[in-house]
Amino acid sequence: MTIAEIQEEIVDEFSMFDDWMQRYEYMIELGKSLPLIEEQYKTEDNIIKGCQSKVWVHAELDADKLVFTADSDAIITKGIIAILIRAFSNQRPQDIIDSDTEFIDEIGLKEHLSPTRANGLVSMIKQLKLYAVAYQTQLN
Amino acid sequence: MLEVGLDIQKIRKDFPILQRKVNGKPLVYLDNAATSQTPQQVIDVIVDYYHRYNANIHRGVHTLSQEATDAYEAARGKIQTHFNIAKAYEVILTSGTTHSINLVASGFTSLLKKGDEILVSAMEHHSNIVPWQMLCERTGGVLKVIPMNENGELVMGEFHKLLSDRTKLVFCNHVSNALGTVNPIEAIIEASHKVGAAVLIDGAQAAAHIKADMQALDVDFYTASAHKMCGPTGVGMLYGKEEWLKKLPPYQGGGEMIAEVTFEKTTYADLPHKFEAGTPNICGGIAFGAALDYLNGIGMEAIAQYESDLLEYATAQLLSIEGLRIYGTAEDKTSVISFNIEGIHPYDIGTILDKLGIAVRTGHHCAQPIMDFYGIPGTVRASFSFYNTKAEVDVLVEGVQRARNMLL
C-alpha cells in the first residue's frame, strides 16, 4: 500500500470513534502493541529532542525500503509513534520525503501538531523525514 | 460546600479566565505555581494605563510622564510596604526573579575570589543554579549543595557542616517550586550571617502564599515575580540591603542608570536607578502594585489558611488513588502537590487531564536535580491558589482516576 492509502485507512479507523476518549483509548492500544525498538538502538543519539517524554527512533534500509522502529517511555506518545510508523515505515525514502501529514489533523490529533506542543509530534515527523533524506542520498 | 474564611464565589468572579471552557469542559486551573491568573482589578489598571497616561518615566516634564512616574513609584512603595522593606530604594524593579538572580550573580563577579564557596540548596529551580554555576566559572568559586531528604526537606545538619569562613554566598528558595517545601530560611539566614556569608532567598514560589518580612528576616537579597502573585508577566522585584546594593556594580548599562556621562567616564545614578537601566516595564510595575493591593485586600493570612485547607483536602483525596505517590511531603509546605502513578508517565496523565479541561504542569519543573534525586523523569504537579475550590479538587481526582484507568 502507498503512504496515502495507509493514511486513508487510518483516517477511516479513527472516524468510527465518537469522542476523544475513544480515540485516545485506541491510540493507547496502538502504543501498547508497538513493535519495540531493539535495546541497542535506545541510545542518546536516537532520542528525538523536543519531547517531554523520551522518544527513540531507529531507521534501517531493507532493500529499497526504509524501516522504522521506535519506543517511548510515555504511552500516548508511543501511540502517536505507532501511527506514524504504520504510515511511513516500509516505504521508499523518496515517497516518505514527498508524503504529507494532513491525516494527523483528520484523525483529531490536530492539537498535537502545534510546534510548541511538548510531545514533539512535529519533531518526530521531522526526524522520520530526515532519515528518509539521509537514506535517499545513500540510495542515489 | 463550606469554604472557610473566604467568599470564594465572589473571588472567582474577579477572574474572567476562570469562566472559560477548555476542550468543552469548564477550566480547572491548577498550574498556579507556573503562573497565577489575573483579576479584573489588575486588568483594569493595565487598560487604564494605556488609555490615560502611557508615557516614559523619570525624565519627561509633561503631565503624562509625571503621572506615569508617580504611579510607578507608588507601586515601588506598595512593594516596599508589602515586604516590609526599610527603604524604597532597596526595591529594584526587574523583569522577574530570573533577572533578579542574574543581577546579583553578575554583581558578585567582582566580589568573589578563587576558592570562595557558594552554597545552594538541592531543590533549586534551574534559574537559581545556572547563574551561580556561571559565576563560579567566571571567578573560580566553588558551588556546594545543601542536600535534601526523601521528604523533600533540606538536611540542616549537613548545611551547618558545609558552612565555613570560605562561604561567601548562600542561595535557597523560600518555597520549592517542584515540591512545595517551605524551607527554614530564618535558620539559614542566621547561620550564614554568623560566618559572614550573604544570603539570597528566591521568593518566587513563596510570595503568593507567604508575606515575607524583609526586616524581620534580616535577609540580604530576596526576589519575587509579579506573575505568580496575580500580576502580569515580565515584571518582578529584587530586594537588596542597601549596603549590598551599594557594593554591587551596575548590571546593565543604559539610560536611566547614569548620573553623568562623558566619553571619558560615567558616574552611576543612585539606588535604585543604578540597577534599572533603560525604560522599564512601566505598566507591569504599576500592575504589580495593583496585584499586591488585590492580595492584601483579601488578606495574605486568610489566603494561606484557605490554601492550607485545600492542600490537606487534595492530599487526602489524591492519596486514595491506588499507586499514587506524592513527592515532597515536608512538614511545612505550600499548596503544591507533585505526584506520579506507578507505571504511568506523568506526560500521559497531563495529556488526559488537559482533555478534561484540567491544567496541570508535567515534566521536571525546571528542577532536574530533584527528579534525579527521586530517579524519575518528572511528575504531575497540581498547584492550588485561593481561587480554587474543593469541587475543583474533586474534578482533578476524578480526572486522575480516569487517566489511570485509561493508561494502565
Contacts between the chains, C-beta under 8 A, distances in Angstrom:
chain1	res1	chain2	res2	distance
A	20	B	23	7.5
A	20	B	355	5.4
A	21	B	355	7.8
A	21	B	406	7.5
A	24	B	351	7.9
A	24	B	352	6.9
A	24	B	355	7.1
A	24	B	406	6.7
A	25	B	406	6.0
A	28	B	406	6.2
A	28	B	407	6.4
A	52	B	347	4.9
A	52	B	362	6.6
A	52	B	363	5.2
A	52	B	378	7.3
A	53	B	345	5.5
A	53	B	347	4.6
A	53	B	348	7.9
A	53	B	377	7.3
A	54	B	377	7.1
A	73	B	345	5.4
A	73	B	377	6.5
A	74	B	345	3.7
A	74	B	347	4.5
A	74	B	348	5.0
A	75	B	344	7.5
A	75	B	345	6.7
A	75	B	348	5.3
A	75	B	407	5.8
A	76	B	347	7.3
A	76	B	348	4.9
A	76	B	351	5.2
A	76	B	352	7.9
A	76	B	407	7.9
A	77	B	345	7.8
A	77	B	347	6.9
A	77	B	348	7.8
A	118	B	347	7.3
A	118	B	362	7.9
A	118	B	363	7.2
A	119	B	347	7.1
A	119	B	351	7.5
